[in-house]
Amino acid sequence: MLPTYECDVLIVGGGVIGLACAHYLIQGGRKVCVIEQGRVGSGASHGNCGLVAASYLVPLCAPGVVRKELPGLLRADSPLYIKPALDPGLFGWLLNFAGRCRPECVRDAMRARARLLINSDRLFQELFRDHALDAEYERRGHLIVFRTEQGMQGYAAKNEAMRPFGQAAEPVVGRALRALEPALREDVCGAWYHASDGHLRPDRLVQSWKQVLEACGARFEENCRLDGFRRRGDRLQAALTATAEFRAEETVITAGAWSGAIAGRLGLRVPIQPGKGYSITTPPPAECLRIPSSFAERRVVATAWPSGFRLGGTLEFSGLNTALNRRRLAALAVAAGEYLRDPVGRPVIEAWTGMRPMTYDDLPVIGRAPGLRNLTLATGHGMLGISMAPATGRLVAEIIGGREPHIDPRPYRLERFS
């Protein structure tokens, strides 16, 4: 007979969203257990570039994006790549994505994203002030760098749309840009500087946060794959794994790209597609940038910490798989070389790929699961899991605790897809 563990709240998924939920639930006096199919923080939370960017307000589904990206969708080294396959689920997701590329949808999405991003930025500052989290957190801002004047001008409208939220950037060109970030090549056209954005090292964040939570009484079960649930009526009674049975008053699914399949076992349709991203981590190059930078035309991000340097980016739709595509990895360094004097350090310490949980409206799913009184969803954060984690965790704790939410939860409910 398998052992049985009991807790107040079971969290299925040990990435940054799961840790954030555990943090605020423990603050509310709950006994928490986290189960993770691999190691805590080994998924999308591990190898991203660690931006804590309240400026990421505009969703991917923006007017004109389909027309702009269509020519390169099937090219294997394109920033956005769709692997040719007969996948009805992905085809339907893409159609819905295209249907959301309208100005009114963008305005609604920006308001909903702003609530999570701006509150998470504030909560991160509180977390680093009040807890012994070791994640190399800094607030140096974030540069959106362009090689062409057309690109610089094209960002202006997007930037104005951010102004009502207090997230507009300042244009920086010529000598002012060289003084601000000497690591950029002289032939880049210019950049937009979001001065209030922060960054951290995500792999260190999740490991440090796990240690803090364990000290507060959280239980973590790693290499613990979920096999299913035992359900009675509108309540989950237990989560079943190969090694143990977990009984909880409340369950939260925070399993990232795997959340759709897990929820599907309970009859829930959560429209998440895995969007594969890549990164390479090296020592800092000899001429290393100091401000995290997004290379706009190539969709690549570069971040430096005292302990290392990372290039990351691209978005690949090829199903749930963690196979490394060496061609796409190599494209990161090639792209960085178009913007940086010294684009990559040596040697490569880690080549990584991970699955981001993408919804077609580019908003997360946060809230009670329809038809199940004690199941809450917190998933679908796309490429913003780090940036949205604290506000998501606090909102989940408020929903479960029946407290007044600090932000309006309605835009994130699963029912919006009905």
N, C-alpha and C positions, 0 to 999 in steps of 0.2 A: 504494500500500500504506500502511495506517495505521501510525503509529509504535507501538512496543511499549515499555511501561514495566514494570520488575520491582521487586518489593519483598517484604519478609517477610510483611507483613500489609496487605491492602487493606480499607479501611473504606468501606462504601457508605452515605453519609448524613453530612452535615456539620452536624448540630445539636449540642446540648450533650452528648448521649449519645455521639455519635461522637467529639467532642473529648475527653471523659473517657476513652474507650477508648484513643484515640491517646496520651494523656498517660501512662497506666500501662503501655502496651505499650512506649513509648519508654524509660520508666524501666527496663524489663526488657531493654533492649538491642536492641529490634526496629526495623527500618527500616519506616516506616509511610507509606502513601499514603491520602489521603481524597478520594473523589470525591463531588461534590454537584451535583444537577440544577439548582439555582439558585445563589444565593450562600450561603456558609457562614453558618449561623445565621439564615437568612431565613424559616424555617418556624415551628413552634410555639415554638421557643426564643427568638424575637424579641420578641413583643408581650405576653408574660404578665406577671404582677405581681411576679415575682421572689422569692416567698417561699422561704426555706430552712427548712422547717417540719417538724421531727421530730414535731410534734403531730398531723400528718395521718394518724393510725393507722386510723381507721374507714373501711372501704371504702364506695363508693357503694351497693353491693348489700347494704343493711341491712334487717332486718325492718320492714315497714310502708311502705317507700319507694315501692313500686309503687302502693299504695292512696292514698298522700298525693299523688303526682305525677300520677296518671292524669287527674284532671279538667282539667289545663292542658296536656297533652301536645301537643295540636293547635293551641293558641293561639299565634300568631306572636310575641307579646312575652313569653311565659312563660319563666322561667329555664331550664326543660328543655323543648325543643321537638323534635318529630319531624315532619318534612315528609311529608305524605301521598304515598306512592308504593308501587308494587308492587315491593318489594325483598325477595326470599326470604331473602337473606343477613342483612339487618337484622332481619327477623322472627324468624329462628332465633336470632340473637344476643340479642334481647330476651327470648325465651322462656328461654334459658339464664341470662340475667341474673336474671330473676324466680326461677328455680330456685335461685339462690345466696343469695337473701334469707332466710337461715336463721341462727339464732344460732350454730350450730356452724361454719358457713362464715365468719361474721364473726370468730370467735375465731381460726381458722386464718389468715385473711387479716391480722389485726392482728399476729400474731406474725411473719409473713413481711414485712409492711411495716415493722415496727419495726426489723428487722435492717438493711434498706437505708437507712431514714431516719436512724436514730441514728448509724450508721457514716458516712453521707454528711455529716451535720452535723459530726462530728469531723474528717473528711477535708477538708471545706471550710476549717475553721480552719487546718489544716496547709497547705493550698494558698495561702491568703492570707498566711500567715506566711513561707512559703519561696519564693514566686514573685511576680514583679512583675505581678500581675493587678490591673487597674484596673476595678472593677465597683461602686464605692460600697457596699461590703459593710458592714453594721452588724448588731448584735444588740440590738434594742430590744424584742423580743417581738412578740406578735401578739394582737390583740383579736378575739374572736367577739362581735359586738354584736347585741343583741336589742331589738326595740321592745316586746315583750309579756312579761309575767310568765310566761305559759304557755311561751313559747319559752325563757326563762331556765331554768325548771324542767325542760323537756324535755332540755336539754343535760346536766343533772346526771348522768344514768345513763351517757351516753356518756363523760363526764369520769371517772367512777369506773372505767370499763373501761380507761382509759389509765393509771390510777395504778400498776398493777404494772410498767409500762414507764418510770416516772419522768417521765411527760408530762402529768400532771394540771394543770389550770389553777386559778386562784383567782377566785372571783366578785368583781366590783367594781361597786358601785352608788352612786347619789346623789353626794354631794360628793366622795367618793373617786374616782369615775369622772371627774368634771369636772376634778379636779386632775391626774389621770393623763393625760387626753386632752381638753383644752378645746375641740377642734374639733368634738366630738360635740354634737348638739342636746340640749337639756335634757329633751326628752320621750322620749328613748330610755329603756327600762326599766333596762338594765344590760349588762354584758359579762363574759365569762370571759377571763382574761388568762393566756396561755401565755408566761411571761416569758423563756424561754430560746430562743425561735425567732429566726431572723435573716432578713434580706432583702438583696437586691442588685438591680442593674439588669441584666437578662438580656442585652439587646442589647450592652451594653458588655462583659459577661463573655465572650460568645462571640468578639467581635472581639479582645479583649485576650488571651484564651487561645490563639486562632489564632496571634497574633504570637509568643507564647512558644513554641508548638510548632514553628513555622517556624524559629525560632532554634535549636531542638534537632534540626533536620533533617527534620521532617515535610514531606511534599509534599501540596499541596492543588490539586485540579483542580475549578474552579467551572464552572457552566453546562455540566456534563458529564453528560448523561442516559444512564442505563444502558439498553442495548438487550437484553442477555441474557448468558448464560454459555456457555462451552464446558466440557463435562463429560466425564469419562471414568470410568466405573464409579462408585465412591463418593467421587470427588474432583472438585473444581472445578479446572480448569486455567487458566481466564482469565475475566475480565469484559470484555464487549464494549460499546463505546460508539461514537457516531458519529465521534469524533475520535481515539480511540486504543484499543489493547488493553492491558489491565492483567493481568499475570501475578503471582500471589502464592502463597506456601506456605499461607497462611491467609486467609480472607475473613470479615468481620464485617458483618452487615446491621444498620444502625442508622438506617433510613430512616423512622422514625416511622410516620405514617398510611399511607405507601406501602409499608411492609414486607410487608404481607399479599399485595399483588399481586406484589411482587418474589419472595417466597418461593414463591408459587403457580406461577411459571414452572418451579420445580424440583420440583414435585409435593408441596410442603409446605402443609398447611392451618394457617394462623396466624389465629385468629379475632379480627381487629382491625376495628373500625368507626371511621371518622373522626368525632370529636366536635368540632364547630366551636365555637371560642371567639372572643370579641370584646374589643377594648380601645380606649380613647381615651387619648392622651397629650397633656398640656398643660403649661404652666408651673405652678409651685405656686400654688394659690389664695392670696388674701390671708390667709385664716385656715386654714392648712394643718395637717393632722394630722401628728403626729410618729411615731406607732406604726401600722404596717400593720394594717388592720382589715378583717374579713370581716363583711358585713352579712347576717346569717344568713337572715332571711326572704326576702331577694331574691337570694341567691346571687351577690352582687357583692363584689369586693375592691378596696380602695383602698390604694395604696402611694405614698409620697413619697420622693424622693431629692433631694440638693442640686441636681441638674440637671433635675428635672421631677417630674410627678405623673401617675399612671396609674390609671384605673378599668378593671377587667376582669372577665370572668365569662361566665355563661350556658353552656349546653351544647345544641348543635343537631345533630341527626342528619339530614343532608340529602345524604349522599354526599360524594365527593371533589370539592369545589369551593371556590374562594376568593372567591366573589362576596360583596360587602359588603351585608348587609341593613340599610339605614339605620334601619328601625324598631327593630331589636334594638340597634343602636348607641345610638340616642336613649334607649332604656330604661335604659341604664347610668347616665346622668346623672340621670334621674328617680328611679331607685332610690336613688342616693347622696344625693339631696336629702331623703330621708326620715330620714337618719341624721346628715348633716353640716350644719353651719351654712353652710359655703361649699363646695358640692359639686364644683365643677369650675373649673379655671383657664381663661383665655382668652389667645390663641386656641388652637384645637385644632391641635396640631403634627402628629399622626398619628392616623388612624382605621385600625384593623387588624383582620384576621381570620386565624385559623390553624387547622390541623387537628391535634387531639390524637389519639394512637393509643390507643383504648379497648379493653380486653379485658373480657369479661363478668364475670370474677371480680375485676376491678380490681387485678390484680397484673401486673407486667411479665413478658415472656418473655426469659429469659436462660439461655443454655446452648448446647451442641452441637446441631446440627440432626440429627434422626434420619435415618440412611442416608447421611449425608455427613460424611466424616471430618474435613474441613478447613473446615467452615462453622459459624460461631457466630452466634447471634441475640441481639440486645440491643434490644428494642423493647417497645411496649405499656405505656409508663409513664403513660398517661393524662394527668392534670393535674399530675403530680408529676415531670416530667422534670428540672427544675432540682434539686428536693429530693433526688432519688435518683441523680443523675448520678455523683458520685465513687465511691460504693460499687459501682455498676454497672460503671464502667470498670475499677476494680481487680479485681472478680470476673472479668470477661472476660479480663483479662491473666493472672490466675491459672489460669483454665481452659485457655487456649491454651498457657501455659508449663508446664502439668502440675504446678503448685505446690499446696500445701495451701491451699484457699480460706479467706478470713478470715470468711466467713459460709457457712452451709449453702446450697448452690445448688439443692437438690431442689425447694423450693416453686415455683421459677420455670421449671422445665423445660417445654418444649412438650408433652411426653408427657402432662401432666396433663389435656389436653383430649381425649385418645383415649377 
